[in-house]
């Protein structure tokens, strides 16, 4: 059985939990909680043994191979059955999905994460040993601008990378999950983004992601 | 014919130029220079028409479809002939290559880029309208630590993501190209990284990347 190191309510862990459910692979993994608020992901042991970058989620295969980074884990899970549904089939789909996935990180999810860790109490003083508030607030502003950008995209198309649900939608969903945790509202005028998110929240993969750990613990 | 908007000597453009040459696709593109030192990539027109994130390279397909972000462009180019050599064939290869590619961005290339734009004169005062030097210097230190990390990886294996050249090697190469431009030396004790880089620099795709634009202009 594969193992996932994560933190059930975390926005980045959500990306992999949603991908798992979309691919119907929940029964093939068990979860091991890494307590972010205790800084377990920044311990030298975790960094040396599991992920140099000190982040979760990390996927551990049965042979011990470790795959960190949400995009990489999603690529792995999506390719397992030889029938990719999240990362694209043709060159064009792959290109567009990876572009929008990266854009969702840069302009939304990662920006909110920097805001959280640098301009709010974040994971608490024992974990946030260096903060750069000015940088954090700039990233918050960038994320709000990013919401307007994705609103524009979703006015013209059903999903973030075109007419099919993909990994890029999952990354925007994670961004809005993070924004929700921080009470950073989606601007009222971003109606297309809000309408899309209302539909996304009803997808079983999104709705049930946090309970996933309970079923195996 | 496809078009690539880039800046010939740029480290990120290098990623796509190397990928193009590795896939032997040079004859299928022409280049259009975006002058970074004039801030052409930050002009509202470029942002609205070509890439919301205001970065190069951007690939424009014959039908006008735009693909930004190096990883996305590499995915596209690598899938064109149905025989991927840079982004992985199996689930395991895809997972490991994407992990190491992202790690090379996070821990090396992107860190050096932030250092350049925030803690050096960067592209000059007209383009670098906001700088956060403290953040920039921290990212420089992170990149030097990243060099030690990749040195450790390359002690044990021939390439960044295992026993095959991949997109992850290209991203580390781009990191060291950027470090070279900034005279940020690879530490002397990083012998495995230096030995690997000496071999990489001799690859035709790496060696001839800057002259690529001249052949079509």
Contacts between the chains, C-beta under 8 A, distances in Angstrom:
chain1	res1	chain2	res2	distance
A	52	B	103	6.7
A	52	B	107	7.1
A	52	B	149	5.6
A	53	B	103	6.3
A	53	B	106	5.9
A	53	B	107	6.6
A	59	B	95	7.5
A	61	B	92	7.6
A	65	B	92	6.9
A	65	B	96	7.4
A	67	B	95	4.3
A	67	B	96	6.6
A	67	B	99	5.4
A	68	B	99	5.4
A	68	B	103	7.5
A	69	B	98	6.6
A	69	B	99	4.9
A	69	B	102	4.4
A	69	B	103	7.0
A	71	B	98	5.5
A	71	B	102	6.3
A	72	B	94	7.7
A	72	B	95	5.1
A	72	B	96	7.5
A	72	B	97	7.8
A	72	B	98	3.5
A	72	B	99	3.9
A	72	B	101	7.8
A	72	B	102	6.2
A	73	B	95	6.7
A	75	B	88	7.6
A	75	B	91	7.6
A	75	B	94	4.3
A	75	B	95	5.7
A	75	B	98	4.9
A	76	B	91	5.0
A	76	B	92	7.0
A	76	B	94	6.1
A	76	B	95	3.2
A	76	B	98	8.0
A	77	B	91	7.7
A	78	B	91	8.0
A	79	B	90	7.0
A	79	B	91	3.7
A	79	B	94	5.3
A	79	B	95	7.8
A	80	B	91	4.9
A	88	B	75	7.6
A	90	B	79	7.0
A	91	B	75	7.6
A	91	B	76	4.9
A	91	B	77	7.7
A	91	B	79	3.8
A	91	B	80	4.9
A	92	B	61	7.6
A	92	B	65	6.9
A	92	B	76	7.0
A	94	B	72	7.7
A	94	B	75	4.3
A	94	B	76	6.1
A	94	B	79	5.2
A	95	B	59	7.5
A	95	B	67	4.2
A	95	B	72	5.1
A	95	B	73	6.7
A	95	B	75	5.7
A	95	B	76	3.2
A	95	B	79	7.8
A	96	B	65	7.4
A	96	B	67	6.6
A	96	B	72	7.4
A	97	B	72	7.8
A	98	B	69	6.5
A	98	B	71	5.5
A	98	B	72	3.5
A	98	B	75	4.9
A	98	B	76	8.0
A	99	B	67	5.4
A	99	B	68	5.4
A	99	B	69	4.9
A	99	B	72	3.9
A	101	B	72	7.9
A	102	B	69	4.3
A	102	B	71	6.3
A	102	B	72	6.2
A	103	B	52	6.7
A	103	B	53	6.3
A	103	B	68	7.5
A	103	B	69	7.0
A	106	B	53	5.9
A	107	B	52	7.1
A	107	B	53	6.6
A	130	B	138	7.3
A	132	B	132	6.8
A	132	B	134	6.2
A	132	B	135	5.2
A	132	B	138	7.8
A	134	B	132	6.2
A	135	B	132	5.2
A	135	B	135	4.9
A	138	B	130	7.3
A	138	B	132	7.8
A	149	B	52	5.6
